[in-house]
Amino acid sequence: MKSLDPESDEEDQEAEENLETLKAHLKECQRLGKYVEAQMTQNRITELKERLVTTKIDKLKTSQAKEMKIYQDTHEKEHANLTDTWQKKLADFEARSQDDEAALLAISNRRSWTTVGLRPKARSPRSLTPHRRSSRSRSARRCWQNKACSADLS
């Protein structure tokens, strides 16, 4: 991932060049037998590498934090838009349902069963009772269904 900051790119390039110079110096010291100076150069190379790694990690963390902030802001905006849209749709639905309810109530008040020509179906007492077998005998059931017998039973 390339950095968008030109100064940091120059610093990274300069650090890489310094690292290559130190590596060349290390090889030269080892070739000439200057082992103490070679050890000091090796320590400087290690420190420089650690600093480069730390710098890269910090840059990555910073860029990821910026990206995360952008994504969170975008998510919050989208959520707010969705909530606003939902509230508008809900208000529209409520208004329409109240209008529809008022219209149906007005229609119901204007019409009655007799003006439309519909009347509720007359139901016989037999159709009002559920169809089930009772514990009474057949003759008792017949008597119960007969209007004359039902007066005697009560």
C-alpha positions, 0 to 999 in steps of 0.5 A: 500500500503506497502512502499518499504523503510524499514526504514520508515516501522520501523518508522511507526511500532515504532510510532504505538508501542508508540501510544499503550503505550500512550493509555495504560498509558492513561487508567492507569492514568484515572483508578488511577484518575490522570486526568491532566496527562491523559489529557496531555497523550491524547494531546500527543496521538492526536499529534502523530496521526496527525503526523502519518496521515501527514507522511502517506499523504506525503508518498502517495503524494511522491509515486504518484508523482513518479508513475506519472513521470514514466507514463509521461516518458513512455507516452512520449517515446511511443508518440516519437516512434509512431511519428517516426514510422508514419514519416517513414511510411509517407516517405515510402508512399511518395516514393512509390507514386512518384515511382508509378506516375513515372511508370504510366507516363512512361507507358503513354508515351510509349503507345498511344491510337492508339498503344493499339488499343483503340480510343476515341468514336466519339460522335455526336453533339446530344450526346454532348448536354444534354437531356432536353426539350427546350422552342422551338416547336417541329418543331423548334427543328427539324429544329434546329437539321437539319443541313440545317435549322441551317445555316438559323437560324444563 
